[in-house]
Amino acid sequence: MANANTGTSTTQVRIPTAHGALSAALALPKGADAESPGVIVLHELFGLNEDMRRISRRFAGNGYVALAPDLYSVGPRLKPICIWQTMNDLRLGNGRAFELIESCRAWLAERDEVDASRMAVAGFCLGGGFALLHAARAPVGAAAVFYGRVPPENGALEGICPVVASYGENDRVFVRQADRLRRRLEGLGVEHEITVYPQAGHSFMSRYQGLQGFLVEHSRRAVGYHHESAEAAWTTMLDFFERHLDGTTETIRT
C-alpha cells in the first residue's frame, strides 16, 4: 500500500485577514484539480509545528487540499499573550481567532484546486474546540474533532454539520467531553460518530519533537502518540469525510 505522504509537501502561504496577513501551511495532493475537497487543519496549543504539517501532508496524500493556519501569527508579538487571547476566544465562543479561521476557509474555497462544495474542518485539542464551533457557523460538510472542548452552552452547536470525534480513555481531562458531545449531537439530530480509544491518552494523534516532545515525555498525564489508536482514528475520519462530502478520492490510509 502506498504511503499517504507520497508526492506531497507543504508550502508556506500568507492569508489576508482583517487583522493582518496570517501564516499557514498549504499541502496539495498530487495531481490536484478543481474537484479536490478542502480541509482546514486547526492546531493544538503548541501552534503550527512540524507535526501539524505532517498531518496536513497526510490529508493531501488522501486527496485533500489541506490548509493549516498558524493562529498565533497575527496579533500580540509576545506568544504567551497571543496564546492566552486565542484560548479566551474559544472560551467566549467569539473573537479574532474565529475570524481568522473563517478567512482561511474562504481563501481555501477560492483556490482553483478546491471544490468549494466539499469542505471540511479538522481540529486537535485547542483546534478541536474551534473546529466544533466553526462547523456550526460555516458552510462545511463535515468536522473532525480530536480531544476537543465542547462548549457548555446548549445552543452553541445549532446548525452544525455531521461530526466525527475521537478521544482517549486515559485522557482524564477531556474524555468526559465525549459524552457531552454525543448528548448534544443526539439532541440536535445531527449524524455523528464518536469513539473513545481505550489505550489512548491526550494528543494521541501527535508525534512531538524537540522541547514539545520533552515536555510530553515528562508529563504526569497520559499524553502523546499512540499508533494503533491514531491509525484507527485516521481510518474512521477518512471514511466519515468520504460519506459526508459526497465522495472524495480513493483513500490511502497508511
Secondary structure, 3 states (H helix, E strand, C coil): CCCCCCCCCEEEEEECCCCCCEEEEEECCCCCCCCEEEEEEECCCCCCCHHHHHHHHHHHHCCCEEEEECCCCCCCCCHHHHHHHHHHHHHHCCCHHHHHHHHHHHHHHCCCCEEEEEEEEEEECHHHHHHHHHHCCCCCCEEEEECCCCCCCCCCCCCCCCEEEEEECCCCCCCHHHHHHHHHHHHHCCCEEEEEECCCCECCCCCCCHHHHHHHHCCCCCECCCHHHHHHHHHHHHHHHHHHCCCCCCCCCC
